[in-house]
Amino acid sequence: MQDSAELSRMMNDFTRYSMLPSLKFSPEVGTYVSYDIIAYDFFHRNTLDVVPDITTDRDLALSICYRFNKYQLSPIHLEDAILDIIS
């Protein structure tokens, strides 16, 4: 049997982050594309968290997802990590 720390680490492997483009509207700028960041659990096949309207920069959204997946960010820290990056 594996200890809880090992099981927790293994479960993080099932969480993947991706970006989702969406059309938004603002009276000041009109229609624009914004990117949401989604934490998805492949083991349980459900969405864990969605942080909407992160950025209009596609490359930044891709970079964020790449880093979160590479370093296996826990979904608990998703909003704080995004705020740290865009602030």
Secondary structure, DSSP 8 states (H G I E B T S, - for coil): ---HHHHHHHHHTTEEEEEEEEEEEETTTEEEEEEEEEEEETTTTEEEEEEEEEES-HHHHHHHHHHHHHTT--GGGHHHHHHHHH-
